């Protein structure tokens, strides 16, 4: 499920805003534990430096 994007120079309709809010509330309850775990174990971005493709 993807959020509805606002059109350029326009606004979302009321039903689109409500749909986005429902999706956000469901998504937030599932993503929050992962954010806490990443913060506790300090596992942010990792840079790969051993690949031959990196110059």
Steps between C-alpha positions, in 0.01 A plus 500: 500500500645832395405846617325725252728785388378858475481620138727790404337826600194323639361338810384151587129430517352425841464127427866482391611673820298254710646205309854630558429541871373140528807366318732711717348377825534135394853551372616688810403225741712249307802716423551650846653185659759480219593866552553438872714192435714691248546780750589267788757305299619812314460336161458798273639524149794282412745580225641211298871555437623160388328476162700536178228732365580769756784725384 
